[in-house]
Amino acid sequence: MHSPPLREIRAVYTEQTIRVYQAYADPIADAALERGTFCGPFKMTRMTWIKPSFLWMMYRCGWAEKEGQTRVLAVDISRRGFEWALSHACLSHFDSTRHNDEAEWKRAMQESPVRVQWDPERDLSFAPLDYRSLQVGLSGEAVEQYVKDWISHIEDVTPLARQIYQEVLGGRYQAASELLPPERPYLLPSDIAAKIGML
């Protein structure tokens, strides 16, 4: 089986929506599930990171066992909003093919409401793989749009995270793998793909 390209978005999505993941403590998760979007104690003034990869979210939150990240939420957002975010993004690292120098990149990063970074994807044991996974940081107007316009559904997938973790702990990797959300490559318009370093 061939490895995916170095940088590729893999996600659960439909014609209208794409699923991203976030992990929070109970108060934020409970309020979001009740309201169908994020509200207090969620802070609109902070950068919030969304992740299309379930396994990378698991790595980040330690199977929902890290302090402050004990509830994993699957958030379905509009593809229109997701692609708006990426089209307004700046890479979180300097790339000489996109900016003349570091000063220009830093200016772009300060002016952009969205930050994109590519981190090694993880397997079920959290070992790094040889291809990358997308993280998207939203701030300013991007957070406003995320909370008020893009979100169509929020689901608590903490029970699924813990079920998969129990399979992993028992060494039943095939069973764990079969429980993972069915992510598939998400294709972007070429101009957006170039902007976030996919091409």
GROMACS elastic network, one bead per residue, 0.5 to 0.9 nm:
[ bonds ]
;  ai    aj funct       b0    kb
    3     6     6  0.83702   500
    3   130     6  0.79560   500
    3   131     6  0.75189   500
    4     7     6  0.78421   500
    4     8     6  0.70544   500
    4   130     6  0.88619   500
    4   131     6  0.66832   500
    4   132     6  0.88498   500
    4   185     6  0.88268   500
    5     8     6  0.59458   500
    5   131     6  0.65288   500
    5   132     6  0.82109   500
    5   198     6  0.89115   500
    6   130     6  0.71264   500
    6   132     6  0.56333   500
    6   133     6  0.87239   500
    6   198     6  0.81676   500
    7   118     6  0.72319   500
    7   131     6  0.63101   500
    7   132     6  0.51310   500
    7   133     6  0.67895   500
    7   134     6  0.78024   500
    7   197     6  0.76980   500
    7   198     6  0.54022   500
    7   199     6  0.82438   500
    8   131     6  0.80900   500
    8   132     6  0.69314   500
    8   133     6  0.68864   500
    8   134     6  0.75627   500
    8   185     6  0.67897   500
    8   186     6  0.75650   500
    8   187     6  0.84725   500
    8   198     6  0.66614   500
    9    52     6  0.73296   500
    9    53     6  0.80960   500
    9   132     6  0.86206   500
    9   133     6  0.67111   500
    9   134     6  0.62578   500
    9   184     6  0.81011   500
    9   185     6  0.57344   500
    9   186     6  0.53711   500
    9   187     6  0.75436   500
    9   188     6  0.88341   500
    9   198     6  0.88716   500
   10    52     6  0.66585   500
   10    53     6  0.64444   500
   10   133     6  0.78044   500
   10   134     6  0.84335   500
   10   183     6  0.54963   500
   10   186     6  0.56427   500
   10   187     6  0.89957   500
   11    18     6  0.68752   500
   11    19     6  0.65237   500
   11    20     6  0.76334   500
   11    52     6  0.52016   500
   11    53     6  0.61137   500
   11    54     6  0.81914   500
   11   181     6  0.84935   500
   11   182     6  0.76947   500
   11   184     6  0.54609   500
   11   185     6  0.65269   500
   11   186     6  0.64614   500
   12    17     6  0.86622   500
   12    18     6  0.60538   500
   12    19     6  0.54757   500
   12    20     6  0.81535   500
   12    52     6  0.75944   500
   12    53     6  0.86215   500
   12   181     6  0.70357   500
   12   182     6  0.62503   500
   12   184     6  0.65331   500
   12   185     6  0.87985   500
   12   186     6  0.85631   500
   13    16     6  0.76578   500
   13    17     6  0.55463   500
   13    19     6  0.59412   500
   13    76     6  0.82977   500
   13    79     6  0.84441   500
   13   183     6  0.78923   500
   13   184     6  0.81926   500
   13   186     6  0.79437   500
   14    17     6  0.52187   500
   14    18     6  0.64117   500
   14    19     6  0.88435   500
   14    79     6  0.86314   500
   15    18     6  0.83790   500
   15    79     6  0.78864   500
   16    77     6  0.83441   500
   16    78     6  0.58262   500
   16    79     6  0.57412   500
   16    80     6  0.78302   500
   17    76     6  0.59645   500
   17    77     6  0.52789   500
   17    80     6  0.81233   500
   17    82     6  0.86305   500
   17   150     6  0.89951   500
   17   151     6  0.89395   500
   17   152     6  0.81553   500
   18    52     6  0.78562   500
   18    75     6  0.82286   500
   18    76     6  0.55785   500
   18    77     6  0.55657   500
   18    78     6  0.63174   500
   18    79     6  0.57588   500
   18    82     6  0.76448   500
   18   186     6  0.89500   500
   19    51     6  0.85030   500
   19    52     6  0.61435   500
   19    53     6  0.88563   500
   19    74     6  0.63423   500
   19    75     6  0.54741   500
   19    77     6  0.63283   500
   19    78     6  0.88122   500
   20    50     6  0.57770   500
   20    51     6  0.50727   500
   20    53     6  0.72092   500
   20    54     6  0.79699   500
   20    73     6  0.83354   500
   20    74     6  0.58329   500
   20    75     6  0.52280   500
   20    76     6  0.63849   500
   20    77     6  0.75173   500
   21    49     6  0.86596   500
   21    50     6  0.57078   500
   21    51     6  0.51210   500
   21    52     6  0.61323   500
   21    53     6  0.73967   500
   21    54     6  0.67556   500
   21    57     6  0.65437   500
   21    72     6  0.69522   500
   21    73     6  0.56463   500
   21    75     6  0.59145   500
   21    76     6  0.87184   500
   22    48     6  0.86277   500
   22    49     6  0.71552   500
   22    50     6  0.58337   500
   22    51     6  0.68697   500
   22    57     6  0.71100   500
   22    69     6  0.84442   500
   22    71     6  0.83784   500
   22    72     6  0.58869   500
   22    73     6  0.53650   500
   22    74     6  0.68100   500
   22    75     6  0.75986   500
   23    29     6  0.80007   500
   23    57     6  0.76675   500
   23    60     6  0.86775   500
   23    61     6  0.67191   500
   23    64     6  0.73921   500
   23    68     6  0.77962   500
   23    70     6  0.66704   500
   23    71     6  0.53886   500
   23    73     6  0.59852   500
   23    74     6  0.88835   500
   24    27     6  0.80941   500
   24    28     6  0.62391   500
   24    29     6  0.59904   500
   24    61     6  0.89123   500
   24    64     6  0.88200   500
   24    67     6  0.87546   500
   24    68     6  0.54708   500
   24    70     6  0.61135   500
   24    71     6  0.53364   500
   24    72     6  0.66356   500
   24    73     6  0.79175   500
   25    28     6  0.59637   500
   25    29     6  0.63102   500
   25    30     6  0.86662   500
   25    67     6  0.75348   500
   25    69     6  0.52394   500
   25    70     6  0.55741   500
   25    71     6  0.59329   500
   25    72     6  0.88703   500
   26    29     6  0.50923   500
   26    30     6  0.57690   500
   26    31     6  0.83845   500
   26    68     6  0.80136   500
   26    69     6  0.84416   500
   26    70     6  0.72042   500
   26    71     6  0.64121   500
   27    30     6  0.53419   500
   27    31     6  0.62013   500
   27    32     6  0.86157   500
   27    40     6  0.86605   500
   27    41     6  0.69426   500
   27    42     6  0.86734   500
   28    31     6  0.53143   500
   28    32     6  0.61387   500
   28    33     6  0.86479   500
   28    38     6  0.74752   500
   28    39     6  0.75351   500
   28    40     6  0.70052   500
   28    41     6  0.56907   500
   28    42     6  0.57171   500
   29    32     6  0.51749   500
   29    33     6  0.61460   500
   29    34     6  0.85854   500
   29    38     6  0.82156   500
   29    42     6  0.88656   500
   29    71     6  0.64949   500
   29    72     6  0.80077   500
   29    73     6  0.72524   500
   29   156     6  0.80187   500
   30    33     6  0.52245   500
   30    34     6  0.61427   500
   30    35     6  0.86509   500
   31    34     6  0.51433   500
   31    35     6  0.61296   500
   31    36     6  0.82432   500
   31    37     6  0.80812   500
   31    38     6  0.70174   500
   31    39     6  0.65681   500
   31    40     6  0.72644   500
   31    41     6  0.78730   500
   31    42     6  0.86175   500
   32    35     6  0.52504   500
   32    36     6  0.55153   500
   32    39     6  0.62909   500
   32    40     6  0.85692   500
   32    42     6  0.85093   500
   32   154     6  0.74370   500
   33    36     6  0.52184   500
   33    37     6  0.69282   500
   33    38     6  0.81332   500
   33    73     6  0.86790   500
   33   153     6  0.87733   500
   33   154     6  0.61620   500
   33   155     6  0.69719   500
   33   156     6  0.75797   500
   34    37     6  0.80086   500
   35    38     6  0.72252   500
   35    39     6  0.76333   500
   36   151     6  0.78460   500
   36   152     6  0.75415   500
   36   153     6  0.62313   500
   36   154     6  0.60039   500
   36   155     6  0.89207   500
   37    75     6  0.88201   500
   37   146     6  0.88368   500
   37   147     6  0.59137   500
   37   148     6  0.75635   500
   37   151     6  0.65032   500
   37   152     6  0.80738   500
   37   153     6  0.76983   500
   37   154     6  0.70604   500
   38    41     6  0.84996   500
   38    42     6  0.62303   500
   38    43     6  0.87845   500
   38    44     6  0.88245   500
   38   146     6  0.89376   500
   38   147     6  0.58350   500
   38   148     6  0.85411   500
   39    42     6  0.53055   500
   39    43     6  0.76395   500
   39    44     6  0.82343   500
   39   147     6  0.80100   500
   40    43     6  0.65905   500
   40    44     6  0.86052   500
   42    46     6  0.88409   500
   43    46     6  0.58219   500
   43    47     6  0.86926   500
   43    48     6  0.87853   500
   44    47     6  0.77710   500
   44    48     6  0.83213   500
   44   139     6  0.78647   500
   44   140     6  0.77367   500
   44   143     6  0.64615   500
   44   144     6  0.71746   500
   44   147     6  0.86087   500
   45    48     6  0.89911   500
   45   139     6  0.71273   500
   45   140     6  0.68585   500
   45   143     6  0.82248   500
   46   138     6  0.84266   500
   46   139     6  0.64795   500
   46   140     6  0.81651   500
   46   143     6  0.85769   500
   47   113     6  0.89504   500
   47   114     6  0.86876   500
   47   137     6  0.60184   500
   47   138     6  0.53012   500
   47   140     6  0.77972   500
   47   143     6  0.76159   500
   48   136     6  0.82045   500
   48   137     6  0.54824   500
   48   138     6  0.52124   500
   48   139     6  0.66577   500
   48   143     6  0.73309   500
   49   115     6  0.88635   500
   49   135     6  0.65950   500
   49   136     6  0.54246   500
   49   138     6  0.61831   500
   50    57     6  0.89184   500
   50    75     6  0.88455   500
   50   134     6  0.88308   500
   50   135     6  0.60732   500
   50   136     6  0.52981   500
   50   137     6  0.64305   500
   50   138     6  0.77998   500
   51    54     6  0.74461   500
   51    56     6  0.74099   500
   51    57     6  0.65736   500
   51   133     6  0.82864   500
   51   134     6  0.64610   500
   51   135     6  0.50133   500
   51   136     6  0.64506   500
   51   137     6  0.89402   500
   52    56     6  0.83178   500
   52    57     6  0.82497   500
   52   133     6  0.81510   500
   52   134     6  0.69423   500
   52   135     6  0.74723   500
   52   136     6  0.88164   500
   52   183     6  0.86718   500
   53    56     6  0.53102   500
   53    57     6  0.63515   500
   53    58     6  0.87510   500
   53   121     6  0.82257   500
   53   133     6  0.67846   500
   53   134     6  0.74663   500
   53   135     6  0.85619   500
   53   183     6  0.77289   500
   54    57     6  0.50979   500
   54    58     6  0.62591   500
   54    59     6  0.87466   500
   54    74     6  0.88086   500
   54   161     6  0.89878   500
   54   180     6  0.76792   500
   54   181     6  0.71723   500
   54   183     6  0.84769   500
   55    59     6  0.61949   500
   55    60     6  0.85717   500
   55   121     6  0.76683   500
   55   122     6  0.63423   500
   55   123     6  0.69977   500
   55   124     6  0.71611   500
   55   126     6  0.81593   500
   55   180     6  0.81401   500
   56    60     6  0.61444   500
   56    61     6  0.86649   500
   56   119     6  0.87883   500
   56   120     6  0.85680   500
   56   121     6  0.61633   500
   56   122     6  0.60013   500
   56   123     6  0.84833   500
   56   126     6  0.83152   500
   56   133     6  0.72508   500
   56   134     6  0.89103   500
   57    61     6  0.61432   500
   57    62     6  0.81887   500
   57    63     6  0.81639   500
   57    64     6  0.89627   500
   57    72     6  0.82513   500
   58    61     6  0.52846   500
   58    62     6  0.54991   500
   58    64     6  0.69074   500
   58    72     6  0.85640   500
   58   122     6  0.89558   500
   58   124     6  0.88529   500
   58   126     6  0.84499   500
   58   161     6  0.73271   500
   59    62     6  0.51869   500
   59    63     6  0.67841   500
   59   122     6  0.70503   500
   59   123     6  0.88322   500
   59   124     6  0.86664   500
   59   125     6  0.88071   500
   59   126     6  0.59793   500
   60    63     6  0.80391   500
   60    64     6  0.86928   500
   60    66     6  0.85141   500
   60    69     6  0.87583   500
   61    64     6  0.50981   500
   61    65     6  0.64491   500
   61    66     6  0.54409   500
   61    67     6  0.83639   500
   61    68     6  0.86850   500
   61    69     6  0.56038   500
   61    70     6  0.73568   500
   61    71     6  0.89162   500
   61    72     6  0.82439   500
   62    65     6  0.53564   500
   62    66     6  0.56797   500
   62    69     6  0.83358   500
   62    70     6  0.87782   500
   63    66     6  0.77276   500
   63    69     6  0.89462   500
   63    70     6  0.80639   500
   63    72     6  0.86880   500
   63   158     6  0.83374   500
   63   161     6  0.58875   500
   63   162     6  0.64538   500
   63   164     6  0.85707   500
   63   165     6  0.64476   500
   64    67     6  0.84107   500
   64    68     6  0.89040   500
   64    69     6  0.57145   500
   64    71     6  0.59578   500
   64    72     6  0.64648   500
   64   158     6  0.67901   500
   64   161     6  0.69889   500
   64   162     6  0.73792   500
   65    68     6  0.85348   500
   65    69     6  0.67175   500
   65    70     6  0.52880   500
   65    71     6  0.85489   500
   66    69     6  0.53344   500
   66    70     6  0.61489   500
   67    70     6  0.64985   500
   68    71     6  0.81976   500
   69    72     6  0.70890   500
   70   158     6  0.76570   500
   71   156     6  0.71368   500
   71   157     6  0.77367   500
   71   158     6  0.55118   500
   71   159     6  0.89977   500
   72   155     6  0.85480   500
   72   156     6  0.60427   500
   72   157     6  0.55974   500
   72   159     6  0.87450   500
   72   161     6  0.76899   500
   73   154     6  0.65180   500
   73   155     6  0.56036   500
   73   157     6  0.57309   500
   73   158     6  0.71823   500
   74   153     6  0.82022   500
   74   154     6  0.57202   500
   74   155     6  0.51285   500
   74   156     6  0.63156   500
   74   157     6  0.63259   500
   75   151     6  0.68103   500
   75   152     6  0.77595   500
   75   153     6  0.59466   500
   75   155     6  0.65261   500
   75   156     6  0.88799   500
   76   150     6  0.82005   500
   76   151     6  0.58641   500
   76   152     6  0.57152   500
   76   153     6  0.51567   500
   76   154     6  0.63273   500
   76   155     6  0.84621   500
   77    80     6  0.84552   500
   77    81     6  0.70015   500
   77    82     6  0.70175   500
   77   146     6  0.77398   500
   77   149     6  0.86144   500
   77   152     6  0.57177   500
   77   153     6  0.73267   500
   78    81     6  0.51998   500
   78    82     6  0.62958   500
   78    83     6  0.86367   500
   78   149     6  0.84380   500
   78   150     6  0.51483   500
   78   151     6  0.66455   500
   78   152     6  0.72238   500
   79    83     6  0.59762   500
   79    84     6  0.83251   500
   79   150     6  0.82936   500
   80    83     6  0.53287   500
   80    84     6  0.60899   500
   80    85     6  0.86858   500
   80   150     6  0.80358   500
   81    85     6  0.62003   500
   81    86     6  0.87464   500
   81   142     6  0.89118   500
   81   145     6  0.77237   500
   81   146     6  0.73511   500
   81   149     6  0.80215   500
   81   150     6  0.56186   500
   81   151     6  0.88841   500
   82    85     6  0.51622   500
   82    86     6  0.64501   500
   82    87     6  0.87219   500
   82   146     6  0.86832   500
   82   150     6  0.79293   500
   83    86     6  0.50380   500
   83    87     6  0.60361   500
   83    88     6  0.85812   500
   83   188     6  0.78453   500
   83   189     6  0.88903   500
   83   192     6  0.75998   500
   84    87     6  0.51033   500
   84    88     6  0.63093   500
   84    89     6  0.86683   500
   84   142     6  0.88351   500
   85    88     6  0.52434   500
   85    89     6  0.61456   500
   85   113     6  0.81130   500
   85   114     6  0.62071   500
   85   115     6  0.87594   500
   85   136     6  0.82343   500
   85   138     6  0.77683   500
   85   142     6  0.67301   500
   86    90     6  0.82569   500
   86   114     6  0.72450   500
   86   115     6  0.83240   500
   86   116     6  0.76410   500
   86   136     6  0.79574   500
   86   192     6  0.65066   500
   86   193     6  0.83607   500
   86   195     6  0.77833   500
   86   196     6  0.68585   500
   87    90     6  0.87374   500
   87   114     6  0.88559   500
   87   191     6  0.81513   500
   87   192     6  0.53683   500
   87   193     6  0.85985   500
   87   195     6  0.69315   500
   87   196     6  0.79617   500
   88   112     6  0.63547   500
   88   113     6  0.69390   500
   88   114     6  0.61674   500
   88   115     6  0.85229   500
   88   142     6  0.89147   500
   88   192     6  0.89050   500
   88   195     6  0.87277   500
   89   109     6  0.81547   500
   89   112     6  0.59966   500
   89   113     6  0.68492   500
   89   115     6  0.51954   500
   89   116     6  0.62117   500
   89   136     6  0.83986   500
   89   137     6  0.87167   500
   89   138     6  0.89543   500
   89   195     6  0.76015   500
   89   196     6  0.70418   500
   90    93     6  0.85506   500
   90   105     6  0.81543   500
   90   108     6  0.66107   500
   90   109     6  0.55467   500
   90   110     6  0.89547   500
   90   111     6  0.88379   500
   90   112     6  0.61899   500
   90   113     6  0.83399   500
   90   114     6  0.63335   500
   90   115     6  0.50547   500
   90   116     6  0.60474   500
   90   117     6  0.87556   500
   90   195     6  0.77725   500
   90   196     6  0.71117   500
   91    94     6  0.70808   500
   91    95     6  0.78116   500
   91   105     6  0.85074   500
   91   109     6  0.74789   500
   91   114     6  0.86760   500
   91   115     6  0.57660   500
   91   117     6  0.59248   500
   91   118     6  0.87189   500
   91   195     6  0.82993   500
   91   196     6  0.63484   500
   91   197     6  0.77403   500
   92   109     6  0.73796   500
   92   115     6  0.58128   500
   92   116     6  0.57222   500
   92   117     6  0.54856   500
   92   118     6  0.87293   500
   93   105     6  0.83584   500
   93   116     6  0.87303   500
   93   117     6  0.74293   500
   94    97     6  0.89997   500
   94    98     6  0.82311   500
   94    99     6  0.75020   500
   94   101     6  0.80814   500
   94   102     6  0.62678   500
   94   105     6  0.62456   500
   94   106     6  0.81853   500
   95    98     6  0.56249   500
   95    99     6  0.63165   500
   95   100     6  0.87142   500
   95   101     6  0.85473   500
   95   102     6  0.84079   500
   95   105     6  0.80155   500
   95   197     6  0.87363   500
   96    99     6  0.52421   500
   96   100     6  0.61236   500
   96   101     6  0.67490   500
   96   102     6  0.82410   500
   96   105     6  0.89687   500
   97   100     6  0.76424   500
   98   105     6  0.82143   500
   98   195     6  0.80007   500
   98   197     6  0.87016   500
   99   102     6  0.72240   500
   99   103     6  0.87278   500
   99   104     6  0.61572   500
   99   105     6  0.56935   500
   99   108     6  0.89037   500
  100   103     6  0.83213   500
  100   104     6  0.65160   500
  100   105     6  0.77785   500
  101   104     6  0.54949   500
  101   105     6  0.65100   500
  101   106     6  0.88613   500
  102   106     6  0.60605   500
  102   107     6  0.85920   500
  103   106     6  0.51294   500
  103   107     6  0.62880   500
  103   108     6  0.86878   500
  104   107     6  0.51753   500
  104   108     6  0.62764   500
  104   109     6  0.86685   500
  105   108     6  0.50465   500
  105   109     6  0.61219   500
  105   110     6  0.86782   500
  106   110     6  0.62242   500
  106   111     6  0.86577   500
  107   110     6  0.51656   500
  107   111     6  0.62467   500
  107   112     6  0.86527   500
  108   111     6  0.51402   500
  108   112     6  0.60395   500
  109   112     6  0.52675   500
  109   113     6  0.80967   500
  109   114     6  0.82002   500
  109   115     6  0.73312   500
  110   113     6  0.79188   500
  112   115     6  0.72345   500
  112   139     6  0.85511   500
  112   140     6  0.89771   500
  113   137     6  0.82694   500
  113   138     6  0.61862   500
  113   139     6  0.50340   500
  113   140     6  0.56321   500
  113   141     6  0.64325   500
  113   142     6  0.58057   500
  113   143     6  0.82929   500
  114   136     6  0.69327   500
  114   137     6  0.54873   500
  114   139     6  0.61231   500
  114   140     6  0.84130   500
  114   142     6  0.67008   500
  114   143     6  0.89326   500
  115   135     6  0.82383   500
  115   136     6  0.57674   500
  115   138     6  0.66510   500
  115   139     6  0.83559   500
  116   134     6  0.71353   500
  116   135     6  0.58403   500
  116   137     6  0.62315   500
  116   196     6  0.67795   500
  117   133     6  0.82625   500
  117   134     6  0.60747   500
  117   135     6  0.53671   500
  117   136     6  0.66858   500
  117   137     6  0.83282   500
  117   196     6  0.82975   500
  118   121     6  0.86834   500
  118   132     6  0.55254   500
  118   133     6  0.53795   500
  118   135     6  0.62952   500
  118   136     6  0.89719   500
  118   197     6  0.88789   500
  119   128     6  0.89798   500
  119   131     6  0.82305   500
  119   132     6  0.51412   500
  119   133     6  0.53331   500
  119   134     6  0.66985   500
  119   135     6  0.75551   500
  120   128     6  0.55224   500
  120   129     6  0.58640   500
  120   130     6  0.66612   500
  120   131     6  0.57836   500
  120   133     6  0.59141   500
  120   134     6  0.89120   500
  121   126     6  0.84404   500
  121   127     6  0.83653   500
  121   128     6  0.58080   500
  121   129     6  0.53362   500
  121   130     6  0.74147   500
  121   131     6  0.60200   500
  121   134     6  0.85781   500
  122   125     6  0.74906   500
  122   127     6  0.54023   500
  122   129     6  0.55583   500
  122   130     6  0.89985   500
  122   131     6  0.89443   500
  122   132     6  0.87266   500
  122   133     6  0.84782   500
  123   127     6  0.55608   500
  123   128     6  0.67089   500
  123   129     6  0.67833   500
  124   127     6  0.74775   500
  124   164     6  0.89983   500
  124   165     6  0.85998   500
  124   168     6  0.70289   500
  124   173     6  0.73845   500
  124   176     6  0.79108   500
  124   177     6  0.77257   500
  125   128     6  0.88915   500
  125   168     6  0.75509   500
  126   129     6  0.87827   500
  128   131     6  0.83598   500
  129   132     6  0.75323   500
  137   142     6  0.89685   500
  138   141     6  0.82276   500
  138   142     6  0.53637   500
  138   143     6  0.53489   500
  138   146     6  0.81529   500
  139   142     6  0.54103   500
  139   143     6  0.50922   500
  139   144     6  0.80349   500
  140   143     6  0.55936   500
  140   144     6  0.66104   500
  140   145     6  0.89856   500
  141   145     6  0.62101   500
  141   146     6  0.85229   500
  142   145     6  0.51931   500
  142   146     6  0.60411   500
  142   147     6  0.86596   500
  143   147     6  0.61151   500
  143   148     6  0.83894   500
  144   147     6  0.54477   500
  144   148     6  0.59502   500
  144   149     6  0.78875   500
  145   148     6  0.51967   500
  145   149     6  0.50836   500
  145   150     6  0.62192   500
  145   151     6  0.87993   500
  146   149     6  0.57645   500
  146   151     6  0.62586   500
  147   150     6  0.65779   500
  147   151     6  0.63481   500
  148   151     6  0.72415   500
  149   152     6  0.81829   500
  151   154     6  0.75974   500
  156   159     6  0.76487   500
  156   160     6  0.87473   500
  157   160     6  0.52579   500
  157   161     6  0.63765   500
  157   162     6  0.88470   500
  158   162     6  0.62476   500
  158   163     6  0.85754   500
  159   162     6  0.51910   500
  159   163     6  0.60932   500
  159   164     6  0.86671   500
  160   163     6  0.50127   500
  160   164     6  0.61781   500
  160   165     6  0.84837   500
  160   179     6  0.78944   500
  160   180     6  0.85375   500
  161   164     6  0.53417   500
  161   165     6  0.61573   500
  161   166     6  0.87797   500
  161   180     6  0.88832   500
  162   166     6  0.62128   500
  162   167     6  0.87593   500
  163   166     6  0.52585   500
  163   167     6  0.66118   500
  163   168     6  0.88758   500
  163   176     6  0.81249   500
  163   179     6  0.84485   500
  164   167     6  0.51600   500
  164   168     6  0.63203   500
  164   169     6  0.87181   500
  164   173     6  0.89011   500
  164   175     6  0.80475   500
  164   176     6  0.50225   500
  164   177     6  0.79216   500
  164   179     6  0.65805   500
  164   180     6  0.76398   500
  165   169     6  0.60928   500
  165   170     6  0.85645   500
  165   176     6  0.74934   500
  166   169     6  0.50397   500
  166   170     6  0.62391   500
  166   171     6  0.86820   500
  166   172     6  0.85844   500
  166   176     6  0.82691   500
  167   170     6  0.51173   500
  167   171     6  0.63148   500
  167   172     6  0.50531   500
  167   173     6  0.65862   500
  167   174     6  0.86470   500
  167   175     6  0.65642   500
  167   176     6  0.53144   500
  168   171     6  0.50121   500
  168   172     6  0.56129   500
  168   173     6  0.56503   500
  168   174     6  0.89795   500
  168   175     6  0.84157   500
  168   176     6  0.61636   500
  169   172     6  0.75400   500
  169   173     6  0.88655   500
  170   173     6  0.82258   500
  171   174     6  0.87352   500
  171   176     6  0.88486   500
  172   175     6  0.55052   500
  172   176     6  0.62634   500
  172   177     6  0.87074   500
  173   177     6  0.59288   500
  173   178     6  0.85475   500
  174   177     6  0.50430   500
  174   178     6  0.62714   500
  174   179     6  0.88769   500
  175   178     6  0.52161   500
  175   179     6  0.66541   500
  176   179     6  0.53449   500
  176   180     6  0.68350   500
  177   180     6  0.54083   500
  177   181     6  0.89203   500
  178   181     6  0.83140   500
  178   182     6  0.88759   500
  179   182     6  0.86256   500
  180   183     6  0.82852   500
  183   186     6  0.88159   500
  187   190     6  0.87900   500
  187   193     6  0.83976   500
  188   191     6  0.81404   500
  188   192     6  0.64150   500
  188   193     6  0.57538   500
  189   192     6  0.55598   500
  189   193     6  0.62188   500
  189   194     6  0.87198   500
  190   194     6  0.60412   500
  190   195     6  0.85482   500
  190   198     6  0.89392   500
  190   199     6  0.79391   500
  191   194     6  0.52043   500
  191   195     6  0.62623   500
  191   196     6  0.89753   500
  192   196     6  0.64613   500
  192   197     6  0.87245   500
  192   198     6  0.86149   500
  193   196     6  0.55236   500
  193   197     6  0.63542   500
  193   198     6  0.50618   500
  193   199     6  0.61157   500
  194   197     6  0.51788   500
  194   198     6  0.56397   500
  194   199     6  0.50161   500
  195   198     6  0.76373   500
  195   199     6  0.83386   500
  196   199     6  0.81981   500
